[in-house]
Amino acid sequence: MVPLAGIRATLGLRKRLYGCYFQDVRVVTAKKLHQETKEVLNQLEQGESLVITRNGRTIGRIEPLAAAEPVTWPDIMAEVWRAQKSVKASERVPNPVLQQRQRRRR
């Protein structure tokens, strides 16, 4: 049987190693992740990186996603508009759906 002092020393060493390799990373047990999921996800949303442990062993790391910049409509359509401008008016093929709509309106 391992003496309690030995276990404490091992845990202290493990915390120091986490500090060296995973700076600004919070250690969360699998049990806490299961029981307090909302709190853990809130930490993640605030930009904290998390290391997940089970039975004292590291089993994974959760990183917050970088916030994606919102894409505007002009950014989405820029390529389409460039392609449309590159086709000569005489070579354009009329859109059958738009033609049908125009006929209905008449």
QUIFENDA-V44617 format. One record per residue. RES is the residue in three letters. PHI is phi as a letter, one per 20 degrees, with the letter a starting at -180 (NA if undefined). Layout:
((RES	PHI) (RES	PHI))
This chain:
((MET	NA) (VAL	e) (PRO	f) (LEU	g) (ALA	f) (GLY	f) (ILE	f) (ARG	f) (ALA	f) (THR	f) (LEU	f) (GLY	f) (LEU	f) (ARG	f) (LYS	f) (ARG	f) (LEU	f) (TYR	g) (GLY	f) (CYS	f) (TYR	e) (PHE	c) (GLN	f) (ASP	l) (VAL	d) (ARG	e) (VAL	e) (VAL	c) (THR	f) (ALA	f) (LYS	f) (LYS	f) (LEU	g) (HIS	f) (GLN	e) (GLU	c) (THR	g) (LYS	g) (GLU	f) (VAL	f) (LEU	f) (ASN	f) (GLN	f) (LEU	f) (GLU	f) (GLN	f) (GLY	n) (GLU	e) (SER	e) (LEU	c) (VAL	d) (ILE	e) (THR	c) (ARG	c) (ASN	l) (GLY	n) (ARG	d) (THR	f) (ILE	d) (GLY	a) (ARG	c) (ILE	d) (GLU	d) (PRO	f) (LEU	f) (ALA	f) (ALA	f) (ALA	f) (GLU	f) (PRO	f) (VAL	e) (THR	e) (TRP	f) (PRO	g) (ASP	f) (ILE	f) (MET	e) (ALA	g) (GLU	f) (VAL	f) (TRP	f) (ARG	f) (ALA	f) (GLN	f) (LYS	f) (SER	f) (VAL	e) (LYS	f) (ALA	g) (SER	f) (GLU	e) (ARG	f) (VAL	e) (PRO	f) (ASN	f) (PRO	f) (VAL	f) (LEU	f) (GLN	f) (GLN	f) (ARG	f) (GLN	f) (ARG	f) (ARG	f) (ARG	f) (ARG	f))
